[in-house]
């Protein structure tokens, strides 16, 4: 039986342990780091879709597109609003096949 080493038509596993850093304020800009891990598995992740939610439940879709060869990833978001509370979710994408959305991160507030 032929085994596809890279699982081109199979969704990658769900991102785990999505965490948000404590927001920082420098040069009039609020910055937040979104960090997550991916389970060890032989797959090709071609991009990540990150959804950032504010306390008003406004949704911002961010996309990180690059060939990822590690089990740990992060993304930095700038231009956030002081006083808003944020959460995030992550989906891994492998050749247009998406993983299930991760569990939503804990909240963090941009002070």
MODELLER restraints for C-alpha pairs under 7 A, 6 or more apart:
rsr = mdl.restraints
at = mdl.atoms
rsr.add(forms.Gaussian(group=physical.xy_distance, feature=features.Distance(at['CA:5:A'], at['CA:42:A']), mean=6.79, stdev=0.5))
rsr.add(forms.Gaussian(group=physical.xy_distance, feature=features.Distance(at['CA:6:A'], at['CA:42:A']), mean=6.11, stdev=0.5))
rsr.add(forms.Gaussian(group=physical.xy_distance, feature=features.Distance(at['CA:6:A'], at['CA:43:A']), mean=4.77, stdev=0.5))
rsr.add(forms.Gaussian(group=physical.xy_distance, feature=features.Distance(at['CA:6:A'], at['CA:44:A']), mean=5.91, stdev=0.5))
rsr.add(forms.Gaussian(group=physical.xy_distance, feature=features.Distance(at['CA:7:A'], at['CA:43:A']), mean=5.76, stdev=0.5))
rsr.add(forms.Gaussian(group=physical.xy_distance, feature=features.Distance(at['CA:8:A'], at['CA:94:A']), mean=6.71, stdev=0.5))
rsr.add(forms.Gaussian(group=physical.xy_distance, feature=features.Distance(at['CA:8:A'], at['CA:95:A']), mean=6.35, stdev=0.5))
rsr.add(forms.Gaussian(group=physical.xy_distance, feature=features.Distance(at['CA:9:A'], at['CA:97:A']), mean=6.74, stdev=0.5))
rsr.add(forms.Gaussian(group=physical.xy_distance, feature=features.Distance(at['CA:10:A'], at['CA:97:A']), mean=6.75, stdev=0.5))
rsr.add(forms.Gaussian(group=physical.xy_distance, feature=features.Distance(at['CA:11:A'], at['CA:94:A']), mean=6.40, stdev=0.5))
rsr.add(forms.Gaussian(group=physical.xy_distance, feature=features.Distance(at['CA:11:A'], at['CA:97:A']), mean=5.20, stdev=0.5))
rsr.add(forms.Gaussian(group=physical.xy_distance, feature=features.Distance(at['CA:11:A'], at['CA:98:A']), mean=5.42, stdev=0.5))
rsr.add(forms.Gaussian(group=physical.xy_distance, feature=features.Distance(at['CA:11:A'], at['CA:99:A']), mean=5.04, stdev=0.5))
rsr.add(forms.Gaussian(group=physical.xy_distance, feature=features.Distance(at['CA:12:A'], at['CA:43:A']), mean=6.44, stdev=0.5))
rsr.add(forms.Gaussian(group=physical.xy_distance, feature=features.Distance(at['CA:12:A'], at['CA:92:A']), mean=6.35, stdev=0.5))
rsr.add(forms.Gaussian(group=physical.xy_distance, feature=features.Distance(at['CA:12:A'], at['CA:93:A']), mean=6.83, stdev=0.5))
rsr.add(forms.Gaussian(group=physical.xy_distance, feature=features.Distance(at['CA:12:A'], at['CA:94:A']), mean=6.27, stdev=0.5))
rsr.add(forms.Gaussian(group=physical.xy_distance, feature=features.Distance(at['CA:12:A'], at['CA:98:A']), mean=6.88, stdev=0.5))
rsr.add(forms.Gaussian(group=physical.xy_distance, feature=features.Distance(at['CA:12:A'], at['CA:99:A']), mean=5.26, stdev=0.5))
rsr.add(forms.Gaussian(group=physical.xy_distance, feature=features.Distance(at['CA:13:A'], at['CA:39:A']), mean=6.80, stdev=0.5))
rsr.add(forms.Gaussian(group=physical.xy_distance, feature=features.Distance(at['CA:13:A'], at['CA:99:A']), mean=5.78, stdev=0.5))
rsr.add(forms.Gaussian(group=physical.xy_distance, feature=features.Distance(at['CA:14:A'], at['CA:91:A']), mean=6.67, stdev=0.5))
rsr.add(forms.Gaussian(group=physical.xy_distance, feature=features.Distance(at['CA:14:A'], at['CA:92:A']), mean=6.74, stdev=0.5))
rsr.add(forms.Gaussian(group=physical.xy_distance, feature=features.Distance(at['CA:14:A'], at['CA:99:A']), mean=5.33, stdev=0.5))
rsr.add(forms.Gaussian(group=physical.xy_distance, feature=features.Distance(at['CA:14:A'], at['CA:100:A']), mean=5.60, stdev=0.5))
rsr.add(forms.Gaussian(group=physical.xy_distance, feature=features.Distance(at['CA:14:A'], at['CA:101:A']), mean=6.58, stdev=0.5))
rsr.add(forms.Gaussian(group=physical.xy_distance, feature=features.Distance(at['CA:14:A'], at['CA:102:A']), mean=5.83, stdev=0.5))
rsr.add(forms.Gaussian(group=physical.xy_distance, feature=features.Distance(at['CA:15:A'], at['CA:36:A']), mean=6.51, stdev=0.5))
rsr.add(forms.Gaussian(group=physical.xy_distance, feature=features.Distance(at['CA:15:A'], at['CA:37:A']), mean=5.87, stdev=0.5))
rsr.add(forms.Gaussian(group=physical.xy_distance, feature=features.Distance(at['CA:15:A'], at['CA:38:A']), mean=4.95, stdev=0.5))
rsr.add(forms.Gaussian(group=physical.xy_distance, feature=features.Distance(at['CA:15:A'], at['CA:90:A']), mean=6.26, stdev=0.5))
rsr.add(forms.Gaussian(group=physical.xy_distance, feature=features.Distance(at['CA:15:A'], at['CA:91:A']), mean=6.42, stdev=0.5))
rsr.add(forms.Gaussian(group=physical.xy_distance, feature=features.Distance(at['CA:15:A'], at['CA:92:A']), mean=6.64, stdev=0.5))
rsr.add(forms.Gaussian(group=physical.xy_distance, feature=features.Distance(at['CA:15:A'], at['CA:102:A']), mean=5.46, stdev=0.5))
rsr.add(forms.Gaussian(group=physical.xy_distance, feature=features.Distance(at['CA:16:A'], at['CA:36:A']), mean=5.97, stdev=0.5))
rsr.add(forms.Gaussian(group=physical.xy_distance, feature=features.Distance(at['CA:16:A'], at['CA:37:A']), mean=5.26, stdev=0.5))
rsr.add(forms.Gaussian(group=physical.xy_distance, feature=features.Distance(at['CA:16:A'], at['CA:38:A']), mean=5.97, stdev=0.5))
rsr.add(forms.Gaussian(group=physical.xy_distance, feature=features.Distance(at['CA:16:A'], at['CA:102:A']), mean=6.29, stdev=0.5))
rsr.add(forms.Gaussian(group=physical.xy_distance, feature=features.Distance(at['CA:17:A'], at['CA:36:A']), mean=5.35, stdev=0.5))
rsr.add(forms.Gaussian(group=physical.xy_distance, feature=features.Distance(at['CA:17:A'], at['CA:37:A']), mean=6.01, stdev=0.5))
rsr.add(forms.Gaussian(group=physical.xy_distance, feature=features.Distance(at['CA:18:A'], at['CA:35:A']), mean=5.71, stdev=0.5))
rsr.add(forms.Gaussian(group=physical.xy_distance, feature=features.Distance(at['CA:18:A'], at['CA:36:A']), mean=4.37, stdev=0.5))
rsr.add(forms.Gaussian(group=physical.xy_distance, feature=features.Distance(at['CA:18:A'], at['CA:89:A']), mean=6.85, stdev=0.5))
rsr.add(forms.Gaussian(group=physical.xy_distance, feature=features.Distance(at['CA:18:A'], at['CA:105:A']), mean=5.20, stdev=0.5))
rsr.add(forms.Gaussian(group=physical.xy_distance, feature=features.Distance(at['CA:19:A'], at['CA:34:A']), mean=5.91, stdev=0.5))
rsr.add(forms.Gaussian(group=physical.xy_distance, feature=features.Distance(at['CA:19:A'], at['CA:35:A']), mean=5.23, stdev=0.5))
rsr.add(forms.Gaussian(group=physical.xy_distance, feature=features.Distance(at['CA:19:A'], at['CA:36:A']), mean=6.27, stdev=0.5))
rsr.add(forms.Gaussian(group=physical.xy_distance, feature=features.Distance(at['CA:19:A'], at['CA:105:A']), mean=5.48, stdev=0.5))
rsr.add(forms.Gaussian(group=physical.xy_distance, feature=features.Distance(at['CA:19:A'], at['CA:106:A']), mean=6.80, stdev=0.5))
rsr.add(forms.Gaussian(group=physical.xy_distance, feature=features.Distance(at['CA:20:A'], at['CA:32:A']), mean=6.89, stdev=0.5))
rsr.add(forms.Gaussian(group=physical.xy_distance, feature=features.Distance(at['CA:20:A'], at['CA:33:A']), mean=5.78, stdev=0.5))
rsr.add(forms.Gaussian(group=physical.xy_distance, feature=features.Distance(at['CA:20:A'], at['CA:34:A']), mean=4.77, stdev=0.5))
rsr.add(forms.Gaussian(group=physical.xy_distance, feature=features.Distance(at['CA:20:A'], at['CA:35:A']), mean=6.33, stdev=0.5))
rsr.add(forms.Gaussian(group=physical.xy_distance, feature=features.Distance(at['CA:20:A'], at['CA:105:A']), mean=6.94, stdev=0.5))
rsr.add(forms.Gaussian(group=physical.xy_distance, feature=features.Distance(at['CA:20:A'], at['CA:108:A']), mean=6.66, stdev=0.5))
rsr.add(forms.Gaussian(group=physical.xy_distance, feature=features.Distance(at['CA:21:A'], at['CA:32:A']), mean=5.94, stdev=0.5))
rsr.add(forms.Gaussian(group=physical.xy_distance, feature=features.Distance(at['CA:21:A'], at['CA:33:A']), mean=5.21, stdev=0.5))
rsr.add(forms.Gaussian(group=physical.xy_distance, feature=features.Distance(at['CA:21:A'], at['CA:34:A']), mean=6.60, stdev=0.5))
rsr.add(forms.Gaussian(group=physical.xy_distance, feature=features.Distance(at['CA:22:A'], at['CA:32:A']), mean=6.76, stdev=0.5))
rsr.add(forms.Gaussian(group=physical.xy_distance, feature=features.Distance(at['CA:22:A'], at['CA:108:A']), mean=6.45, stdev=0.5))
rsr.add(forms.Gaussian(group=physical.xy_distance, feature=features.Distance(at['CA:23:A'], at['CA:30:A']), mean=6.40, stdev=0.5))
rsr.add(forms.Gaussian(group=physical.xy_distance, feature=features.Distance(at['CA:23:A'], at['CA:31:A']), mean=5.48, stdev=0.5))
rsr.add(forms.Gaussian(group=physical.xy_distance, feature=features.Distance(at['CA:23:A'], at['CA:32:A']), mean=4.69, stdev=0.5))
rsr.add(forms.Gaussian(group=physical.xy_distance, feature=features.Distance(at['CA:23:A'], at['CA:110:A']), mean=5.37, stdev=0.5))
rsr.add(forms.Gaussian(group=physical.xy_distance, feature=features.Distance(at['CA:24:A'], at['CA:30:A']), mean=5.58, stdev=0.5))
rsr.add(forms.Gaussian(group=physical.xy_distance, feature=features.Distance(at['CA:24:A'], at['CA:31:A']), mean=5.27, stdev=0.5))
rsr.add(forms.Gaussian(group=physical.xy_distance, feature=features.Distance(at['CA:24:A'], at['CA:32:A']), mean=6.66, stdev=0.5))
rsr.add(forms.Gaussian(group=physical.xy_distance, feature=features.Distance(at['CA:25:A'], at['CA:31:A']), mean=6.42, stdev=0.5))
rsr.add(forms.Gaussian(group=physical.xy_distance, feature=features.Distance(at['CA:29:A'], at['CA:78:A']), mean=6.54, stdev=0.5))
rsr.add(forms.Gaussian(group=physical.xy_distance, feature=features.Distance(at['CA:29:A'], at['CA:79:A']), mean=5.50, stdev=0.5))
rsr.add(forms.Gaussian(group=physical.xy_distance, feature=features.Distance(at['CA:30:A'], at['CA:78:A']), mean=5.75, stdev=0.5))
rsr.add(forms.Gaussian(group=physical.xy_distance, feature=features.Distance(at['CA:30:A'], at['CA:79:A']), mean=5.43, stdev=0.5))
rsr.add(forms.Gaussian(group=physical.xy_distance, feature=features.Distance(at['CA:30:A'], at['CA:80:A']), mean=5.14, stdev=0.5))
rsr.add(forms.Gaussian(group=physical.xy_distance, feature=features.Distance(at['CA:30:A'], at['CA:81:A']), mean=6.87, stdev=0.5))
rsr.add(forms.Gaussian(group=physical.xy_distance, feature=features.Distance(at['CA:31:A'], at['CA:76:A']), mean=6.92, stdev=0.5))
rsr.add(forms.Gaussian(group=physical.xy_distance, feature=features.Distance(at['CA:31:A'], at['CA:77:A']), mean=5.67, stdev=0.5))
rsr.add(forms.Gaussian(group=physical.xy_distance, feature=features.Distance(at['CA:31:A'], at['CA:78:A']), mean=4.37, stdev=0.5))
rsr.add(forms.Gaussian(group=physical.xy_distance, feature=features.Distance(at['CA:31:A'], at['CA:79:A']), mean=6.55, stdev=0.5))
rsr.add(forms.Gaussian(group=physical.xy_distance, feature=features.Distance(at['CA:31:A'], at['CA:80:A']), mean=6.58, stdev=0.5))
rsr.add(forms.Gaussian(group=physical.xy_distance, feature=features.Distance(at['CA:32:A'], at['CA:76:A']), mean=5.75, stdev=0.5))
rsr.add(forms.Gaussian(group=physical.xy_distance, feature=features.Distance(at['CA:32:A'], at['CA:77:A']), mean=5.25, stdev=0.5))
rsr.add(forms.Gaussian(group=physical.xy_distance, feature=features.Distance(at['CA:32:A'], at['CA:78:A']), mean=6.47, stdev=0.5))
rsr.add(forms.Gaussian(group=physical.xy_distance, feature=features.Distance(at['CA:33:A'], at['CA:74:A']), mean=6.81, stdev=0.5))
rsr.add(forms.Gaussian(group=physical.xy_distance, feature=features.Distance(at['CA:33:A'], at['CA:75:A']), mean=5.77, stdev=0.5))
rsr.add(forms.Gaussian(group=physical.xy_distance, feature=features.Distance(at['CA:33:A'], at['CA:76:A']), mean=4.44, stdev=0.5))
rsr.add(forms.Gaussian(group=physical.xy_distance, feature=features.Distance(at['CA:33:A'], at['CA:77:A']), mean=6.28, stdev=0.5))
rsr.add(forms.Gaussian(group=physical.xy_distance, feature=features.Distance(at['CA:34:A'], at['CA:74:A']), mean=5.44, stdev=0.5))
rsr.add(forms.Gaussian(group=physical.xy_distance, feature=features.Distance(at['CA:34:A'], at['CA:75:A']), mean=5.20, stdev=0.5))
rsr.add(forms.Gaussian(group=physical.xy_distance, feature=features.Distance(at['CA:34:A'], at['CA:76:A']), mean=6.20, stdev=0.5))
rsr.add(forms.Gaussian(group=physical.xy_distance, feature=features.Distance(at['CA:35:A'], at['CA:73:A']), mean=5.88, stdev=0.5))
rsr.add(forms.Gaussian(group=physical.xy_distance, feature=features.Distance(at['CA:35:A'], at['CA:74:A']), mean=4.25, stdev=0.5))
rsr.add(forms.Gaussian(group=physical.xy_distance, feature=features.Distance(at['CA:35:A'], at['CA:75:A']), mean=6.58, stdev=0.5))
rsr.add(forms.Gaussian(group=physical.xy_distance, feature=features.Distance(at['CA:36:A'], at['CA:72:A']), mean=6.17, stdev=0.5))
rsr.add(forms.Gaussian(group=physical.xy_distance, feature=features.Distance(at['CA:36:A'], at['CA:73:A']), mean=5.61, stdev=0.5))
rsr.add(forms.Gaussian(group=physical.xy_distance, feature=features.Distance(at['CA:36:A'], at['CA:74:A']), mean=6.32, stdev=0.5))
rsr.add(forms.Gaussian(group=physical.xy_distance, feature=features.Distance(at['CA:37:A'], at['CA:71:A']), mean=5.73, stdev=0.5))
rsr.add(forms.Gaussian(group=physical.xy_distance, feature=features.Distance(at['CA:37:A'], at['CA:72:A']), mean=4.55, stdev=0.5))
rsr.add(forms.Gaussian(group=physical.xy_distance, feature=features.Distance(at['CA:37:A'], at['CA:73:A']), mean=6.20, stdev=0.5))
rsr.add(forms.Gaussian(group=physical.xy_distance, feature=features.Distance(at['CA:38:A'], at['CA:71:A']), mean=4.99, stdev=0.5))
rsr.add(forms.Gaussian(group=physical.xy_distance, feature=features.Distance(at['CA:38:A'], at['CA:72:A']), mean=6.23, stdev=0.5))
rsr.add(forms.Gaussian(group=physical.xy_distance, feature=features.Distance(at['CA:39:A'], at['CA:71:A']), mean=6.71, stdev=0.5))
rsr.add(forms.Gaussian(group=physical.xy_distance, feature=features.Distance(at['CA:40:A'], at['CA:71:A']), mean=6.59, stdev=0.5))
rsr.add(forms.Gaussian(group=physical.xy_distance, feature=features.Distance(at['CA:44:A'], at['CA:94:A']), mean=5.79, stdev=0.5))
rsr.add(forms.Gaussian(group=physical.xy_distance, feature=features.Distance(at['CA:45:A'], at['CA:67:A']), mean=6.22, stdev=0.5))
rsr.add(forms.Gaussian(group=physical.xy_distance, feature=features.Distance(at['CA:45:A'], at['CA:68:A']), mean=5.86, stdev=0.5))
rsr.add(forms.Gaussian(group=physical.xy_distance, feature=features.Distance(at['CA:45:A'], at['CA:92:A']), mean=6.40, stdev=0.5))
rsr.add(forms.Gaussian(group=physical.xy_distance, feature=features.Distance(at['CA:45:A'], at['CA:93:A']), mean=5.61, stdev=0.5))
rsr.add(forms.Gaussian(group=physical.xy_distance, feature=features.Distance(at['CA:45:A'], at['CA:94:A']), mean=4.60, stdev=0.5))
rsr.add(forms.Gaussian(group=physical.xy_distance, feature=features.Distance(at['CA:46:A'], at['CA:65:A']), mean=6.38, stdev=0.5))
rsr.add(forms.Gaussian(group=physical.xy_distance, feature=features.Distance(at['CA:46:A'], at['CA:66:A']), mean=5.72, stdev=0.5))
rsr.add(forms.Gaussian(group=physical.xy_distance, feature=features.Distance(at['CA:46:A'], at['CA:67:A']), mean=4.87, stdev=0.5))
rsr.add(forms.Gaussian(group=physical.xy_distance, feature=features.Distance(at['CA:46:A'], at['CA:68:A']), mean=6.63, stdev=0.5))
rsr.add(forms.Gaussian(group=physical.xy_distance, feature=features.Distance(at['CA:46:A'], at['CA:93:A']), mean=5.84, stdev=0.5))
rsr.add(forms.Gaussian(group=physical.xy_distance, feature=features.Distance(at['CA:46:A'], at['CA:94:A']), mean=5.25, stdev=0.5))
rsr.add(forms.Gaussian(group=physical.xy_distance, feature=features.Distance(at['CA:46:A'], at['CA:95:A']), mean=6.30, stdev=0.5))
rsr.add(forms.Gaussian(group=physical.xy_distance, feature=features.Distance(at['CA:47:A'], at['CA:64:A']), mean=5.61, stdev=0.5))
rsr.add(forms.Gaussian(group=physical.xy_distance, feature=features.Distance(at['CA:47:A'], at['CA:65:A']), mean=4.21, stdev=0.5))
rsr.add(forms.Gaussian(group=physical.xy_distance, feature=features.Distance(at['CA:47:A'], at['CA:66:A']), mean=5.57, stdev=0.5))
rsr.add(forms.Gaussian(group=physical.xy_distance, feature=features.Distance(at['CA:47:A'], at['CA:67:A']), mean=6.75, stdev=0.5))
rsr.add(forms.Gaussian(group=physical.xy_distance, feature=features.Distance(at['CA:47:A'], at['CA:92:A']), mean=6.27, stdev=0.5))
rsr.add(forms.Gaussian(group=physical.xy_distance, feature=features.Distance(at['CA:47:A'], at['CA:93:A']), mean=5.16, stdev=0.5))
rsr.add(forms.Gaussian(group=physical.xy_distance, feature=features.Distance(at['CA:47:A'], at['CA:94:A']), mean=6.99, stdev=0.5))
rsr.add(forms.Gaussian(group=physical.xy_distance, feature=features.Distance(at['CA:48:A'], at['CA:63:A']), mean=5.92, stdev=0.5))
rsr.add(forms.Gaussian(group=physical.xy_distance, feature=features.Distance(at['CA:48:A'], at['CA:64:A']), mean=5.17, stdev=0.5))
rsr.add(forms.Gaussian(group=physical.xy_distance, feature=features.Distance(at['CA:48:A'], at['CA:65:A']), mean=6.36, stdev=0.5))
rsr.add(forms.Gaussian(group=physical.xy_distance, feature=features.Distance(at['CA:48:A'], at['CA:90:A']), mean=6.73, stdev=0.5))
rsr.add(forms.Gaussian(group=physical.xy_distance, feature=features.Distance(at['CA:48:A'], at['CA:91:A']), mean=5.61, stdev=0.5))
rsr.add(forms.Gaussian(group=physical.xy_distance, feature=features.Distance(at['CA:48:A'], at['CA:92:A']), mean=4.64, stdev=0.5))
rsr.add(forms.Gaussian(group=physical.xy_distance, feature=features.Distance(at['CA:48:A'], at['CA:93:A']), mean=5.65, stdev=0.5))
rsr.add(forms.Gaussian(group=physical.xy_distance, feature=features.Distance(at['CA:49:A'], at['CA:62:A']), mean=5.99, stdev=0.5))
rsr.add(forms.Gaussian(group=physical.xy_distance, feature=features.Distance(at['CA:49:A'], at['CA:63:A']), mean=4.73, stdev=0.5))
rsr.add(forms.Gaussian(group=physical.xy_distance, feature=features.Distance(at['CA:49:A'], at['CA:64:A']), mean=6.44, stdev=0.5))
rsr.add(forms.Gaussian(group=physical.xy_distance, feature=features.Distance(at['CA:49:A'], at['CA:90:A']), mean=5.74, stdev=0.5))
rsr.add(forms.Gaussian(group=physical.xy_distance, feature=features.Distance(at['CA:49:A'], at['CA:91:A']), mean=5.12, stdev=0.5))
rsr.add(forms.Gaussian(group=physical.xy_distance, feature=features.Distance(at['CA:49:A'], at['CA:92:A']), mean=6.54, stdev=0.5))
rsr.add(forms.Gaussian(group=physical.xy_distance, feature=features.Distance(at['CA:50:A'], at['CA:61:A']), mean=5.92, stdev=0.5))
rsr.add(forms.Gaussian(group=physical.xy_distance, feature=features.Distance(at['CA:50:A'], at['CA:62:A']), mean=4.98, stdev=0.5))
rsr.add(forms.Gaussian(group=physical.xy_distance, feature=features.Distance(at['CA:50:A'], at['CA:63:A']), mean=5.96, stdev=0.5))
rsr.add(forms.Gaussian(group=physical.xy_distance, feature=features.Distance(at['CA:50:A'], at['CA:88:A']), mean=6.87, stdev=0.5))
rsr.add(forms.Gaussian(group=physical.xy_distance, feature=features.Distance(at['CA:50:A'], at['CA:89:A']), mean=5.78, stdev=0.5))
rsr.add(forms.Gaussian(group=physical.xy_distance, feature=features.Distance(at['CA:50:A'], at['CA:90:A']), mean=4.57, stdev=0.5))
rsr.add(forms.Gaussian(group=physical.xy_distance, feature=features.Distance(at['CA:50:A'], at['CA:91:A']), mean=6.49, stdev=0.5))
rsr.add(forms.Gaussian(group=physical.xy_distance, feature=features.Distance(at['CA:51:A'], at['CA:59:A']), mean=6.67, stdev=0.5))
rsr.add(forms.Gaussian(group=physical.xy_distance, feature=features.Distance(at['CA:51:A'], at['CA:60:A']), mean=5.69, stdev=0.5))
rsr.add(forms.Gaussian(group=physical.xy_distance, feature=features.Distance(at['CA:51:A'], at['CA:61:A']), mean=4.60, stdev=0.5))
rsr.add(forms.Gaussian(group=physical.xy_distance, feature=features.Distance(at['CA:51:A'], at['CA:62:A']), mean=6.03, stdev=0.5))
rsr.add(forms.Gaussian(group=physical.xy_distance, feature=features.Distance(at['CA:51:A'], at['CA:88:A']), mean=5.46, stdev=0.5))
rsr.add(forms.Gaussian(group=physical.xy_distance, feature=features.Distance(at['CA:51:A'], at['CA:89:A']), mean=5.26, stdev=0.5))
rsr.add(forms.Gaussian(group=physical.xy_distance, feature=features.Distance(at['CA:51:A'], at['CA:90:A']), mean=6.42, stdev=0.5))
rsr.add(forms.Gaussian(group=physical.xy_distance, feature=features.Distance(at['CA:52:A'], at['CA:59:A']), mean=5.89, stdev=0.5))
rsr.add(forms.Gaussian(group=physical.xy_distance, feature=features.Distance(at['CA:52:A'], at['CA:60:A']), mean=5.13, stdev=0.5))
rsr.add(forms.Gaussian(group=physical.xy_distance, feature=features.Distance(at['CA:52:A'], at['CA:61:A']), mean=6.41, stdev=0.5))
rsr.add(forms.Gaussian(group=physical.xy_distance, feature=features.Distance(at['CA:52:A'], at['CA:86:A']), mean=6.85, stdev=0.5))
rsr.add(forms.Gaussian(group=physical.xy_distance, feature=features.Distance(at['CA:52:A'], at['CA:87:A']), mean=5.91, stdev=0.5))
rsr.add(forms.Gaussian(group=physical.xy_distance, feature=features.Distance(at['CA:52:A'], at['CA:88:A']), mean=4.43, stdev=0.5))
rsr.add(forms.Gaussian(group=physical.xy_distance, feature=features.Distance(at['CA:52:A'], at['CA:89:A']), mean=6.75, stdev=0.5))
rsr.add(forms.Gaussian(group=physical.xy_distance, feature=features.Distance(at['CA:53:A'], at['CA:59:A']), mean=4.81, stdev=0.5))
rsr.add(forms.Gaussian(group=physical.xy_distance, feature=features.Distance(at['CA:53:A'], at['CA:60:A']), mean=6.41, stdev=0.5))
rsr.add(forms.Gaussian(group=physical.xy_distance, feature=features.Distance(at['CA:53:A'], at['CA:86:A']), mean=5.49, stdev=0.5))
rsr.add(forms.Gaussian(group=physical.xy_distance, feature=features.Distance(at['CA:53:A'], at['CA:87:A']), mean=5.22, stdev=0.5))
rsr.add(forms.Gaussian(group=physical.xy_distance, feature=features.Distance(at['CA:53:A'], at['CA:88:A']), mean=5.94, stdev=0.5))
rsr.add(forms.Gaussian(group=physical.xy_distance, feature=features.Distance(at['CA:54:A'], at['CA:84:A']), mean=6.18, stdev=0.5))
rsr.add(forms.Gaussian(group=physical.xy_distance, feature=features.Distance(at['CA:54:A'], at['CA:85:A']), mean=5.54, stdev=0.5))
rsr.add(forms.Gaussian(group=physical.xy_distance, feature=features.Distance(at['CA:54:A'], at['CA:86:A']), mean=4.52, stdev=0.5))
rsr.add(forms.Gaussian(group=physical.xy_distance, feature=features.Distance(at['CA:54:A'], at['CA:87:A']), mean=6.66, stdev=0.5))
rsr.add(forms.Gaussian(group=physical.xy_distance, feature=features.Distance(at['CA:55:A'], at['CA:84:A']), mean=5.73, stdev=0.5))
rsr.add(forms.Gaussian(group=physical.xy_distance, feature=features.Distance(at['CA:55:A'], at['CA:85:A']), mean=4.76, stdev=0.5))
rsr.add(forms.Gaussian(group=physical.xy_distance, feature=features.Distance(at['CA:55:A'], at['CA:86:A']), mean=6.00, stdev=0.5))
rsr.add(forms.Gaussian(group=physical.xy_distance, feature=features.Distance(at['CA:81:A'], at['CA:110:A']), mean=6.77, stdev=0.5))
rsr.add(forms.Gaussian(group=physical.xy_distance, feature=features.Distance(at['CA:82:A'], at['CA:110:A']), mean=4.95, stdev=0.5))
rsr.add(forms.Gaussian(group=physical.xy_distance, feature=features.Distance(at['CA:82:A'], at['CA:111:A']), mean=5.38, stdev=0.5))
rsr.add(forms.Gaussian(group=physical.xy_distance, feature=features.Distance(at['CA:83:A'], at['CA:109:A']), mean=6.44, stdev=0.5))
rsr.add(forms.Gaussian(group=physical.xy_distance, feature=features.Distance(at['CA:83:A'], at['CA:110:A']), mean=5.30, stdev=0.5))
rsr.add(forms.Gaussian(group=physical.xy_distance, feature=features.Distance(at['CA:83:A'], at['CA:111:A']), mean=5.36, stdev=0.5))
rsr.add(forms.Gaussian(group=physical.xy_distance, feature=features.Distance(at['CA:84:A'], at['CA:109:A']), mean=5.81, stdev=0.5))
rsr.add(forms.Gaussian(group=physical.xy_distance, feature=features.Distance(at['CA:84:A'], at['CA:110:A']), mean=5.66, stdev=0.5))
rsr.add(forms.Gaussian(group=physical.xy_distance, feature=features.Distance(at['CA:85:A'], at['CA:107:A']), mean=6.28, stdev=0.5))
rsr.add(forms.Gaussian(group=physical.xy_distance, feature=features.Distance(at['CA:85:A'], at['CA:108:A']), mean=5.49, stdev=0.5))
rsr.add(forms.Gaussian(group=physical.xy_distance, feature=features.Distance(at['CA:85:A'], at['CA:109:A']), mean=4.12, stdev=0.5))
rsr.add(forms.Gaussian(group=physical.xy_distance, feature=features.Distance(at['CA:85:A'], at['CA:110:A']), mean=6.22, stdev=0.5))
rsr.add(forms.Gaussian(group=physical.xy_distance, feature=features.Distance(at['CA:86:A'], at['CA:107:A']), mean=5.48, stdev=0.5))
rsr.add(forms.Gaussian(group=physical.xy_distance, feature=features.Distance(at['CA:86:A'], at['CA:108:A']), mean=5.39, stdev=0.5))
rsr.add(forms.Gaussian(group=physical.xy_distance, feature=features.Distance(at['CA:86:A'], at['CA:109:A']), mean=6.17, stdev=0.5))
rsr.add(forms.Gaussian(group=physical.xy_distance, feature=features.Distance(at['CA:87:A'], at['CA:104:A']), mean=6.51, stdev=0.5))
rsr.add(forms.Gaussian(group=physical.xy_distance, feature=features.Distance(at['CA:87:A'], at['CA:105:A']), mean=5.39, stdev=0.5))
rsr.add(forms.Gaussian(group=physical.xy_distance, feature=features.Distance(at['CA:87:A'], at['CA:106:A']), mean=6.12, stdev=0.5))
rsr.add(forms.Gaussian(group=physical.xy_distance, feature=features.Distance(at['CA:87:A'], at['CA:107:A']), mean=5.00, stdev=0.5))
rsr.add(forms.Gaussian(group=physical.xy_distance, feature=features.Distance(at['CA:87:A'], at['CA:108:A']), mean=6.75, stdev=0.5))
rsr.add(forms.Gaussian(group=physical.xy_distance, feature=features.Distance(at['CA:88:A'], at['CA:104:A']), mean=5.63, stdev=0.5))
rsr.add(forms.Gaussian(group=physical.xy_distance, feature=features.Distance(at['CA:88:A'], at['CA:105:A']), mean=5.42, stdev=0.5))
rsr.add(forms.Gaussian(group=physical.xy_distance, feature=features.Distance(at['CA:89:A'], at['CA:101:A']), mean=6.46, stdev=0.5))
rsr.add(forms.Gaussian(group=physical.xy_distance, feature=features.Distance(at['CA:89:A'], at['CA:102:A']), mean=5.42, stdev=0.5))
rsr.add(forms.Gaussian(group=physical.xy_distance, feature=features.Distance(at['CA:89:A'], at['CA:103:A']), mean=6.36, stdev=0.5))
rsr.add(forms.Gaussian(group=physical.xy_distance, feature=features.Distance(at['CA:89:A'], at['CA:104:A']), mean=4.97, stdev=0.5))
rsr.add(forms.Gaussian(group=physical.xy_distance, feature=features.Distance(at['CA:89:A'], at['CA:105:A']), mean=6.47, stdev=0.5))
rsr.add(forms.Gaussian(group=physical.xy_distance, feature=features.Distance(at['CA:90:A'], at['CA:101:A']), mean=5.84, stdev=0.5))
rsr.add(forms.Gaussian(group=physical.xy_distance, feature=features.Distance(at['CA:90:A'], at['CA:102:A']), mean=5.37, stdev=0.5))
rsr.add(forms.Gaussian(group=physical.xy_distance, feature=features.Distance(at['CA:91:A'], at['CA:98:A']), mean=6.44, stdev=0.5))
rsr.add(forms.Gaussian(group=physical.xy_distance, feature=features.Distance(at['CA:91:A'], at['CA:99:A']), mean=5.55, stdev=0.5))
rsr.add(forms.Gaussian(group=physical.xy_distance, feature=features.Distance(at['CA:91:A'], at['CA:100:A']), mean=6.27, stdev=0.5))
rsr.add(forms.Gaussian(group=physical.xy_distance, feature=features.Distance(at['CA:91:A'], at['CA:101:A']), mean=4.94, stdev=0.5))
rsr.add(forms.Gaussian(group=physical.xy_distance, feature=features.Distance(at['CA:91:A'], at['CA:102:A']), mean=6.33, stdev=0.5))
rsr.add(forms.Gaussian(group=physical.xy_distance, feature=features.Distance(at['CA:92:A'], at['CA:98:A']), mean=5.81, stdev=0.5))
rsr.add(forms.Gaussian(group=physical.xy_distance, feature=features.Distance(at['CA:92:A'], at['CA:99:A']), mean=5.33, stdev=0.5))
rsr.add(forms.Gaussian(group=physical.xy_distance, feature=features.Distance(at['CA:93:A'], at['CA:99:A']), mean=6.32, stdev=0.5))
